[in-house]
């Protein structure tokens, strides 16, 4: 849609005039979540509902000889049992293709019994196709067939002149030639994927755990064979998406099919193991760098070859060099396809992977030419914002007082060593057109701000109210936010950190229109000019100081309800987020244990709509990166093509004991005339900073994630 | 999980009568805190028809001190009750530290010492229902040539599991014994002999406990004068994890001179791994860096790592060093 012509005169208030935005606001969804009153898709219960469950073959590639659902169908309480998609002869990869049947029963327990009662007969293929060696073996079949077919290893194409780069490398003062890798990581949404489908009288209400309420309507309508006007999608709270919950997924399709078959409400959520098997992942990668620096601290050349591991997907990795300026580069990136579920978007797709390789190389280059790694970074970054931000995190982490700034430290008598490391981030953020917002004001002073937008737990519900409250001089609770329902004005999907950049301007547009409409009434009542009233503390005043309470101002509406519809206003948002992080770690050189003592992150975001929520986002980014850096890894048995890390005991994520002191800094030097999403940039460089801190502590360069004791001890030369 | 009948016997005799007599018969199982058994049930590793709940039997929980300073723990004493008992903390620090290191506060509040000693392995392959490994009646230990980062480096073969208990190495180090009641009455066993290696015992089990026996009590003799103990557990994830390596150390010192030593390694072998030959070499030596090196190198001398668990050798050596230093400083 085209931007409205209001853009010229709808602006954010000046920073000095803000009383609600740019302050700490308690999230509106907080009390419901901590008391358990908030309902997630998992919690939806509808009278006469049945529980559906998928049946999966556990090995990556098998010949299927039998899928018999009759024993399941015969169990008391089982209402549905079907061979998925009419049956197939083989399972080609671990993931959606593993699904061979779906059952439904009166209770979740009966559904599990039914799923186990399905008789499966299969024979695993000799080559499970889950490693690079397996997919490149001479007799390896092509994993991708048909129209989108291709070889198992595919190059994206090279950029740069390799000969030029090698020539420069030959004369560089410091050279690093090393391999780095990151494993496949999972999103680990606390709430697994799935939905509840309530089909009744030719209409449907669907309760998916989703990152896109508005855009889900068409998908479910199509799967249910209904017109979009007859489908309503509701997601009031969701337990984590991180990029993995856009489409309805096979689980959504299965729920729709069962609902059509049994004509009862259907609840279908993946169990934890299925979540690990078929709910997507962040692709892994191997990255080989050959890089050189001059003794004046500039990166002169870089040759990079990288491979992405995204299962049946191509994976994600920006072409190196990542963020840093390099005089000459040659880069070649490719994809290795394996018989596992395709990677999905996950928090800044490709960037955390690229950050680990690039920040490690940059760090190694700095030490190779005798530079302080902080100063070396600043010499090779283009953005003034990054330079300013690096200085800030260095100050906060105590770099200037740190003893080992140009060479790594040594462990103390007890084998302990402390170090500091750095990393930077950048992310597009920006906006997508399509967000709206309706503001309604009643004569009794009730104000409602409504839009279909979802809240992934990050704070959109709060600013849907907060932006309107700010404009009308009301407290946060003076405005009721309605979100997460497709009958409300449409919004965008939450991906790429665009929700705020897209949605907040539309809310501000609706709020400004509403304010002006009320002001038009006030002109007649107390005199003044539109745009020349002051709205503050629940009162409105004209330029002469004549005041009315907000409620009395609304009474001027008489029997009318004031309704305004806001649209995306491009001038109110911006893109291009920058951040910098520092980590301080303690390494136990006897056991390889790494304790992160402190992390600092600074992030720009334009106008912070809710400082408390933004700091939470920044903390979340640091926590996610710490967990990625130290723990998370998908583990498969390579002979069977069988996932071993399919529970939260085995797929380790950081817990409370792993939490460092965290300092989340909002970059107040940024321009506040626009706003942008803060989410994904915060998760990009934390693990890189930790890796660099480990080296700085004790000279152990860990080049492969996760940085578990086996790898740290190996880097120390102790195993 | 599969539906089961829950029985609440009033006496040990009644409980024992409800248990199967034949080896390999899993139709009836004991349950106390349930923290291991429930996960086995949920993952369909065992599917008993009946659970026999020991909690209905009086007198199986709690600490009793003998007039000689010995401690007897009922098998149903919770881990939390152990480490919150000040006298246990000061008398047997290794046990208190081991109990405190287990899992999470919620699990420690209901998990029992008896259950902790009788828990089953955590090996990835054992815990995956579809993997019919040696421990589950199959023909092969998949970890030997498969993924084995957390598996055994000592005493292993034909199974490479590690014993997951934290309290077991501590109790072996403290020279504890266990009371076991079966259809023919009571028997006692040293804690050390209670555990069996896959090469010498039944590979389907980790202990000498018969299907119709109940571990009822654990007794720890009074500590010798000058004895000091500690348990050091290494968790990859501090918040909540099984051990990747552990050391239980019980030294008796006369000044700096070692007069008795028990060194027991955890999470590196299919049983708590006592290194008696190393202990013997420490007697009469002063507790100093040279002695610590002797202990550390000797304890791991026989290690035979698999493809992915070689790091456990330096890691465990590091823990041994730390344990000795902790006692040296205390």
Contacts between the chains, C-beta under 8 A, distances in Angstrom:
chain1	res1	chain2	res2	distance
A	58	B	130	5.0
A	116	B	44	7.6
A	414	B	325	7.4
A	415	B	318	6.9
A	415	B	321	7.8
A	588	B	318	7.3
A	590	B	314	7.7
A	590	B	315	7.9
A	590	B	317	7.6
A	590	B	318	2.9
A	590	B	319	7.6
A	590	B	321	6.0
A	590	B	322	6.6
A	591	B	234	5.6
A	591	B	245	7.7
A	591	B	314	8.0
A	591	B	315	5.0
A	591	B	318	4.4
A	591	B	319	6.5
A	591	B	322	8.0
A	592	B	311	6.7
A	592	B	314	7.7
A	592	B	315	6.2
A	592	B	318	8.0
A	593	B	234	7.0
A	595	B	238	8.0
A	631	B	236	7.4
A	631	B	237	6.1
A	635	B	124	7.2
A	635	B	147	5.9
A	636	B	147	7.8
A	637	B	124	7.8
A	637	B	125	7.6
A	637	B	131	7.9
A	637	B	142	6.9
A	637	B	146	5.2
A	637	B	147	5.8
A	638	B	146	7.6
A	638	B	147	7.8
A	639	B	145	7.8
A	639	B	146	6.4
A	640	B	131	7.8
A	642	B	128	7.0
A	642	B	130	7.0
A	642	B	131	7.1
A	644	B	124	4.0
A	644	B	125	7.5
A	644	B	128	6.6
A	644	B	147	5.9
A	645	B	124	7.7
A	646	B	128	7.7
A	647	B	127	7.9
A	649	B	122	7.7
A	650	B	124	6.3
A	650	B	127	7.7
A	652	B	236	6.6
A	652	B	237	4.9
A	652	B	241	7.2
A	654	B	237	7.1
A	654	B	239	7.3
A	655	B	237	6.2
A	655	B	238	7.5
A	655	B	239	2.6
A	655	B	240	5.6
A	656	B	239	5.4
A	657	B	237	7.7
A	657	B	238	3.9
A	657	B	239	4.0
A	657	B	240	8.0
A	658	B	237	6.7
A	658	B	238	6.2
A	658	B	239	6.0
A	708	B	236	5.9
A	709	B	234	7.6
A	709	B	236	6.5
A	709	B	244	6.9
A	709	B	311	6.0
A	709	B	315	5.8
A	710	B	149	6.7
A	710	B	308	7.4
A	710	B	309	7.8
A	710	B	310	7.8
A	710	B	311	3.7
A	713	B	311	4.8
A	713	B	314	5.3
A	713	B	315	6.5
A	714	B	311	6.9
A	718	B	311	8.0
A	718	B	314	4.3
A	719	B	310	5.0
A	719	B	311	4.4
A	719	B	313	6.5
A	719	B	314	5.1
